[in-house]
Amino acid sequence: VGQNKAIRPFAPGYFTSDPLKYFNFSDINHFDIGARYMFSNYFGLKLDFAYDNISNQSKNGSLPFDNDQFRIGLQGVANIGRILKFESFTSRLGLLGHAGIQVSRFIVNDIPGIKLDEDNGGVMIGLTPQFRITNSIVLTGDFTIINNVRQHLSWDGDYSAQDNNLSGLMYNTSLGLTFDLSNKEKHADWYVETSNNDLQNAIDENKKKLDEIESKLQDTDRDGVPDYLDKESNTPSGVAVNTKGQFIDTNNNGIADELEPKDGKDGLNTSLVSKEDAIKVLIEKGYVNVFYDLNKDQPNSGSTNNVYYIIKFLKEYPTAKAKFVGYADVRGNEEGNKDLSERRAKNLLNIAVDSGVESSRLEILGNGVDTSFPSNTSIGLDLARRVTIILE
């Protein structure tokens, strides 16, 4: 329901509102009912029926008249709110645009003894702001412009002047309710349909983010410091570390204090041990390994120091020989894991050779899956993906 305002044509002395007032509000004189079908979330069709009473306002200075118009409209509808992605900032407000054709019958009531009417037709265009009350009920406002293209009579019932060129213009404003008859969980004008591809992409994106978080929180050497904060992700099991994951080495000999014989002051080894000998001890005891990310055959960033220690030791001890034994975790098939473990050992050998170590001193072996660690935990899988260095 709402109001209409007939703009033109009028015979001299006739008008619907006081021309001397800027704002004019008439009684309710417009009634409209319709149905809309949306072909997609963005576009649809609307069929509506309307009745307008066109008369002068009381005491507005116009000559009296009282006429009626019955109208049918067929319009295309665009969900502007969805097109402009209103859902990104509101779940209640919406906006529709509509335009189309209309036909109407105009009936003159105030000429005694004479039945005068005519059929008109033209175009209409408008905007409909929306406010969603519930998932099926929406409060709407509407502003529509109606333009007739073959109107012979003026709105007051007289014949239109020849210079009017058969044109008629009217504005309609209204307030109403729309009811959604679809079976969607939310009103169709706000419903966002997610395709299987979109859903799968969202799942994949979330899985990728979770994998990144899990990777950051991994603690390869299980010293309580996540790998992304750990400057030494190869510390021996059980030794104390600082907040950066580095083991305590008071005498700076490259061996964790807890692994040294307690024969000196403060329980530390007071004998002079070179860093090279310390590295040799660590390698011989199997404390130095090179670790790999899932399905990768190049050392991960946390193993950079270990690779450096190995190359430095081999260059400092030119008679030493080493075997690089590669492993994989249980994921994947046996043949693929065997090949992956061998590539890991081979690539580590290439790094050592490119760094100046003679290839004749090095040997590789791909052992495939390592089952010495639990395969049902992340840390067990991380520890399995490695190359172990064996001195010969």
Phi, psi and omega per residue, in radians:
V1 nan 2.717 3.127
G2 3.101 -2.562 -3.070
Q3 -2.251 2.632 2.979
N4 -2.018 2.719 3.049
K5 -2.397 1.818 3.084
A6 -1.281 2.217 -3.049
I7 -1.692 -0.892 3.121
R8 -2.781 2.694 0.091
P9 -1.639 2.742 3.002
F10 -2.359 2.524 2.991
A11 -1.296 2.725 3.124
P12 -0.936 2.353 3.108
G13 1.582 -0.032 -3.130
Y14 -2.031 2.427 3.025
F15 -2.920 2.766 -3.091
T16 -1.528 -0.438 -3.101
S17 -2.381 2.823 -3.091
D18 -1.187 2.034 -3.095
P19 -1.210 -0.223 -3.140
L20 -1.526 -0.153 -3.128
K21 -1.838 2.439 -3.130
Y22 -1.272 -0.759 3.093
F23 -1.904 2.324 3.092
N24 -2.362 2.244 3.140
F25 -2.162 2.119 3.133
S26 -1.666 3.092 3.014
D27 -1.228 2.965 3.081
I28 -1.119 2.096 -3.091
N29 -2.425 0.263 3.119
H30 -2.315 2.274 3.132
F31 -2.301 2.396 -3.017
D32 -2.543 2.404 3.033
I33 -2.447 2.504 -3.088
G34 -2.823 3.109 3.102
A35 -2.396 2.569 -3.109
R36 -2.312 2.446 3.059
Y37 -2.200 2.212 -3.120
M38 -1.758 2.147 3.100
F39 -1.288 -0.459 3.121
S40 -2.619 -3.048 3.094
N41 -1.209 -0.135 -3.013
Y42 -2.064 -0.545 -3.003
F43 -2.379 2.596 3.127
G44 -2.844 -2.964 3.117
L45 -2.184 2.606 -3.131
K46 -2.327 2.308 3.038
L47 -2.079 2.217 -3.112
D48 -2.422 2.714 3.110
F49 -2.130 2.375 -3.073
A50 -2.421 2.632 3.018
Y51 -2.206 2.341 3.091
D52 -2.239 2.283 2.953
N53 -1.711 2.171 -3.063
I54 -2.007 1.917 -3.071
S55 -2.631 2.933 3.106
N56 -1.380 2.567 3.041
Q57 -1.287 2.641 3.130
S58 -1.103 2.293 3.051
K59 1.052 0.614 3.111
N60 -1.746 0.047 3.092
G61 1.571 -0.044 -3.126
S62 -1.492 2.662 2.927
L63 -1.117 2.555 -3.039
P64 -1.261 2.494 2.993
F65 -2.781 2.723 -3.089
D66 -2.713 1.772 -3.056
N67 -2.243 2.920 -3.082
D68 -2.260 2.660 3.025
Q69 -2.409 2.322 3.062
F70 -1.971 2.312 -2.994
R71 -2.360 2.565 2.973
I72 -2.162 2.319 -3.139
G73 -2.211 2.477 3.021
L74 -2.176 2.087 -2.994
Q75 -2.368 2.619 2.915
G76 -1.452 2.549 -3.093
V77 -2.178 2.366 3.062
A78 -2.063 2.236 3.087
N79 -1.439 1.508 -3.064
I80 -1.105 -0.610 3.129
G81 -1.032 -0.724 3.119
R82 -1.287 -0.689 3.140
I83 -1.055 -0.697 -3.141
L84 -1.562 0.103 3.074
K85 1.041 0.879 3.044
F86 -1.010 -0.493 -3.079
E87 -1.088 -0.263 3.136
S88 -1.302 -0.271 -3.137
F89 -2.377 -0.129 3.105
T90 -2.659 2.565 3.070
S91 -1.950 0.124 -3.078
R92 -2.072 -0.618 -3.029
L93 -1.590 2.542 3.098
G94 -2.571 2.985 -3.141
L95 -2.654 2.229 3.072
L96 -1.972 2.577 2.971
G97 -2.068 2.495 -3.124
H98 -2.511 2.601 3.119
A99 -2.788 2.578 3.135
G100 3.085 -2.686 -3.106
I101 -1.973 2.793 3.128
Q102 -2.598 2.615 2.997
V103 -2.220 2.591 -3.061
S104 -2.591 2.801 2.990
R105 -2.086 2.145 -3.139
F106 -1.783 2.211 -3.058
I107 -2.093 2.201 3.095
V108 -1.617 2.165 -3.025
N109 -1.840 -0.301 -2.891
D110 -1.831 0.424 3.026
I111 -1.943 1.809 -3.051
P112 -1.015 2.294 3.052
G113 1.376 -0.021 -3.120
I114 -2.164 2.228 3.042
K115 -1.710 2.003 -3.086
L116 -2.239 2.164 3.080
D117 -2.687 2.939 3.076
E118 -2.720 2.696 3.075
D119 -1.672 2.291 -3.124
N120 -2.091 2.945 3.072
G121 -2.787 2.774 3.141
G122 3.048 -2.641 -3.092
V123 -2.103 2.835 3.099
M124 -2.570 2.629 -3.131
I125 -2.627 2.550 -3.119
G126 -2.920 3.060 3.091
L127 -2.209 2.518 -3.113
T128 -2.278 1.689 2.994
P129 -1.169 2.580 -3.082
Q130 -2.295 2.597 2.985
F131 -2.357 2.038 -3.101
R132 -1.359 2.052 3.131
I133 -1.484 -0.891 3.065
T134 -2.300 -3.054 3.130
N135 -1.250 -0.125 3.131
S136 -2.273 -0.163 -3.086
I137 -2.131 2.300 -3.104
V138 -2.298 2.349 3.023
L139 -1.515 2.260 -3.095
T140 -2.186 2.559 2.901
G141 -1.989 2.782 -3.126
D142 -2.639 2.432 2.999
F143 -2.230 2.121 -3.063
T144 -2.257 2.396 3.042
I145 -1.852 2.215 3.133
I146 -2.012 2.244 -3.132
N147 -2.191 1.989 3.051
N148 -1.470 2.531 -3.095
V149 -2.006 0.053 3.086
R150 -2.552 0.800 -3.080
Q151 -1.613 1.986 3.137
H152 -1.520 -0.571 -3.092
L153 -1.634 2.549 3.002
S154 -1.405 2.870 -3.042
W155 -1.126 -0.369 3.121
D156 -1.497 -0.085 3.091
G157 1.838 -0.158 3.106
D158 -1.432 2.956 3.069
Y159 -1.369 2.382 -3.085
S160 -1.184 2.546 3.109
A161 -1.109 2.630 -3.084
Q162 -1.094 -0.582 -3.111
D163 -1.302 -0.074 3.104
N164 -1.334 -0.281 3.040
N165 1.061 0.675 3.050
L166 1.038 0.523 -3.079
S167 -1.853 2.500 3.046
G168 -2.406 2.477 -3.075
L169 -2.336 2.341 3.131
M170 -2.521 2.520 3.027
Y171 -1.908 2.456 3.038
N172 -2.155 2.330 2.971
T173 -2.182 2.421 -3.080
S174 -2.648 2.864 3.097
L175 -2.349 2.335 -3.092
G176 -2.816 -2.954 3.139
L177 -2.183 2.532 2.975
T178 -2.097 2.529 -3.111
F179 -2.071 2.214 -3.130
D180 -1.516 2.143 -3.130
L181 -1.786 0.132 3.109
S182 -1.335 2.943 -3.135
N183 -1.730 0.316 3.139
K184 -1.357 2.716 -3.111
E185 -1.241 -0.277 3.102
K186 -2.341 2.681 3.116
H187 -0.823 2.379 -3.003
A188 -1.008 -0.529 -3.127
D189 -1.234 -0.273 3.124
W190 -1.976 -0.093 -3.053
Y191 -1.249 2.239 3.102
V192 -1.895 1.931 -3.105
E193 -1.492 2.241 -3.137
T194 -1.807 2.100 3.131
S195 -1.314 2.862 3.103
N196 -1.054 -0.642 3.127
N197 -1.150 -0.761 3.123
D198 -1.091 -0.741 -3.141
L199 -1.113 -0.761 -3.140
Q200 -1.151 -0.676 3.104
N201 -1.099 -0.699 3.123
A202 -1.139 -0.721 3.120
I203 -1.106 -0.790 -3.141
D204 -1.088 -0.708 -3.141
E205 -1.135 -0.755 3.122
N206 -1.154 -0.661 3.108
K207 -1.120 -0.696 3.120
K208 -1.086 -0.741 3.127
K209 -1.128 -0.721 3.120
L210 -1.125 -0.687 3.106
D211 -1.095 -0.699 3.126
E212 -1.122 -0.725 3.121
I213 -1.136 -0.778 3.140
E214 -1.077 -0.692 3.137
S215 -1.111 -0.717 3.138
K216 -1.149 -0.574 -3.075
L217 -1.524 -0.036 3.113
Q218 -1.125 2.556 -3.129
D219 -2.287 1.475 -2.992
T220 -1.003 -0.779 -3.098
D221 -1.609 0.072 3.041
R222 0.926 0.793 3.106
D223 -1.789 0.130 3.115
G224 1.568 -0.028 3.133
V225 -1.997 2.084 3.141
P226 -0.987 2.615 -3.062
D227 -0.979 -0.640 -3.075
Y228 -1.245 -0.223 3.052
L229 -1.898 -0.136 -3.003
D230 -1.535 2.052 3.108
K231 -1.437 -0.271 3.061
E232 -2.363 1.555 -3.085
S233 -1.477 0.326 -3.124
N234 -2.215 0.396 -3.104
T235 -1.125 2.495 3.132
P236 -1.021 2.577 -3.088
S237 -1.108 2.324 3.020
G238 1.578 -0.159 -3.117
V239 -1.470 2.663 3.137
A240 -1.278 2.499 3.125
V241 -2.292 2.838 3.045
N242 -1.543 -3.008 -3.063
T243 -1.184 -0.250 3.104
K244 -1.712 0.137 3.103
G245 1.407 0.226 -3.114
Q246 -1.658 2.345 -3.133
F247 -1.253 2.770 -3.102
I248 -1.400 2.159 -3.092
D249 -2.409 1.454 -3.009
T250 -1.099 -0.708 -3.098
N251 -1.638 0.164 3.014
N252 0.950 0.719 3.124
N253 -1.809 0.109 3.086
G254 1.510 0.049 3.113
I255 -2.055 2.340 3.116
A256 -1.036 2.407 -3.097
D257 -0.924 -0.649 -3.072
E258 -1.237 -0.253 3.137
L259 -1.700 -0.056 -3.134
E260 -1.596 2.608 3.073
P261 -1.033 2.424 -3.102
K262 -1.568 1.190 -3.066
D263 -2.051 0.103 -3.085
G264 -2.195 -2.877 -3.136
K265 -1.086 2.376 -3.133
D266 1.044 0.425 3.089
G267 1.344 0.220 -3.105
L268 -1.801 2.776 3.087
N269 -1.314 2.048 -3.089
T270 -1.609 -0.081 3.122
S271 -1.282 2.667 -3.120
L272 -1.409 2.086 3.124
V273 -2.173 2.195 -3.134
S274 -1.261 2.739 3.108
K275 -1.115 -0.589 3.132
E276 -1.115 -0.760 3.109
D277 -1.127 -0.613 3.123
A278 -1.128 -0.751 3.120
I279 -1.089 -0.722 3.138
K280 -1.058 -0.750 3.125
V281 -1.053 -0.787 -3.115
L282 -1.106 -0.742 -3.128
I283 -1.173 -0.775 -3.126
E284 -1.076 -0.590 -3.128
K285 -1.495 0.015 3.083
G286 1.383 0.316 -3.138
Y287 -1.382 -0.316 -3.085
V288 -1.825 1.972 3.071
N289 -2.270 2.795 3.089
V290 -1.987 2.225 -3.016
F291 -1.898 2.769 -3.015
Y292 -2.352 2.595 3.025
D293 -1.361 2.898 -3.071
L294 -0.996 2.216 3.082
N295 1.135 0.249 3.127
K296 -1.806 2.583 3.116
D297 -2.024 0.222 3.019
Q298 -1.997 2.506 -3.103
P299 -0.967 2.508 3.092
N300 -1.361 2.946 -3.026
S301 -1.093 -0.488 -3.125
G302 -1.256 -0.226 -3.104
S303 -1.766 0.142 -3.099
T304 -0.996 -0.799 -3.141
N305 -1.074 -0.683 -3.129
N306 -1.119 -0.751 3.104
V307 -1.047 -0.727 3.116
Y308 -1.066 -0.800 -3.141
Y309 -1.031 -0.756 -3.093
I310 -1.107 -0.853 -3.119
I311 -1.118 -0.745 3.139
K312 -1.067 -0.759 3.136
F313 -1.092 -0.813 -3.106
L314 -1.122 -0.540 3.112
K315 -1.383 -0.546 3.125
E316 -1.339 -0.471 -3.141
Y317 -2.064 1.442 -3.018
P318 -1.145 -0.232 3.114
T319 -1.650 -0.173 -3.102
A320 -1.280 2.486 3.063
K321 -2.082 2.636 -3.086
A322 -2.446 2.597 3.034
K323 -1.997 2.258 3.098
F324 -1.730 2.003 -3.085
V325 -1.888 2.007 -3.087
G326 -1.621 2.594 3.127
Y327 -2.381 2.830 3.042
A328 -2.336 2.848 3.052
D329 -1.480 -3.129 -2.969
V330 -1.315 -0.221 -3.111
R331 -1.256 2.456 -3.120
G332 1.717 3.061 -3.121
N333 -1.552 2.879 -3.021
E334 -1.093 -0.794 -3.115
E335 -1.127 -0.754 3.123
G336 -1.113 -0.692 3.132
N337 -1.208 -0.612 3.092
K338 -1.105 -0.775 3.139
D339 -1.147 -0.723 -3.123
L340 -1.120 -0.748 -3.132
S341 -1.122 -0.638 3.129
E342 -1.222 -0.688 3.104
R343 -1.109 -0.646 3.116
R344 -1.080 -0.817 3.121
A345 -1.135 -0.736 -3.128
K346 -1.093 -0.785 -3.126
N347 -1.142 -0.622 3.088
L348 -1.159 -0.703 3.067
L349 -1.046 -0.757 3.132
N350 -1.060 -0.683 3.125
I351 -1.100 -0.751 -3.133
A352 -1.146 -0.765 3.139
V353 -1.105 -0.767 3.124
D354 -1.115 -0.364 3.137
S355 -1.603 0.051 3.037
G356 1.922 0.091 3.118
V357 -1.563 2.331 -3.121
E358 -1.175 2.328 -3.094
S359 -1.145 -0.425 -3.126
S360 -1.174 -0.289 -3.126
R361 -1.592 -0.068 -3.005
L362 -2.086 2.598 3.133
E363 -2.455 2.588 3.128
I364 -2.147 2.728 3.080
L365 -2.620 2.241 3.056
G366 -1.742 1.901 -3.058
N367 -1.620 -0.028 -3.141
G368 1.274 -2.404 -3.042
V369 -1.303 2.368 3.028
D370 -1.811 2.065 -3.093
T371 -1.827 0.264 -3.094
S372 -1.389 -0.133 3.111
F373 -2.091 2.666 -3.111
P374 -1.080 2.261 -3.086
S375 -1.576 -0.020 -3.128
N376 -1.749 0.211 3.094
T377 -2.274 2.671 3.131
S378 -1.080 -0.758 -3.086
I379 -1.180 -0.630 3.093
G380 -1.097 -0.726 3.104
L381 -1.156 -0.692 3.125
D382 -1.086 -0.754 -3.107
L383 -1.194 -0.478 -3.128
A384 -1.277 -0.524 -3.090
R385 -1.473 1.564 -3.020
R386 -2.738 2.971 2.913
V387 -2.122 2.183 3.111
T388 -1.712 2.407 -3.121
I389 -1.771 2.155 3.117
I390 -2.006 2.132 3.104
L391 -1.401 2.419 3.140
E392 -2.139 nan nan
